[in-house]
């Protein structure tokens, strides 16, 4: 069972890079070690969100399929 995110950002219907911009802007709203989620249905998000996590040294936890799109869970590392 995946850890429940402390904050979920709804980016359904938004095209990349908007979901990543939303994530970057709100990451500091959760404490270090906590999970923040982005829901997105842009197919590019499947590659872009994990790539952003690697670039920014944040931990990509999981992709959880939803009825529309997916929820991408990211653990804040710093």
Secondary structure in CASP SS format (residue, H / E / C, confidence):
PFRMAT SS
TARGET T0000
AUTHOR 0000-0000-0000
METHOD secondary structure of the structure
MODEL  1
X C 1.00
X C 1.00
X C 1.00
X C 1.00
X C 1.00
X C 1.00
X E 1.00
X E 1.00
X E 1.00
X E 1.00
X C 1.00
X C 1.00
X C 1.00
X C 1.00
X C 1.00
X C 1.00
X C 1.00
X H 1.00
X H 1.00
X H 1.00
X H 1.00
X H 1.00
X H 1.00
X H 1.00
X H 1.00
X H 1.00
X H 1.00
X H 1.00
X H 1.00
X C 1.00
X C 1.00
X C 1.00
X C 1.00
X C 1.00
X E 1.00
X E 1.00
X E 1.00
X E 1.00
X E 1.00
X E 1.00
X C 1.00
X C 1.00
X C 1.00
X C 1.00
X H 1.00
X H 1.00
X H 1.00
X H 1.00
X H 1.00
X H 1.00
X H 1.00
X H 1.00
X H 1.00
X H 1.00
X H 1.00
X H 1.00
X C 1.00
X C 1.00
X E 1.00
X E 1.00
X E 1.00
X E 1.00
X E 1.00
X E 1.00
X E 1.00
X C 1.00
X C 1.00
X C 1.00
X C 1.00
X E 1.00
X E 1.00
X E 1.00
X E 1.00
X E 1.00
X E 1.00
X C 1.00
X C 1.00
X C 1.00
END
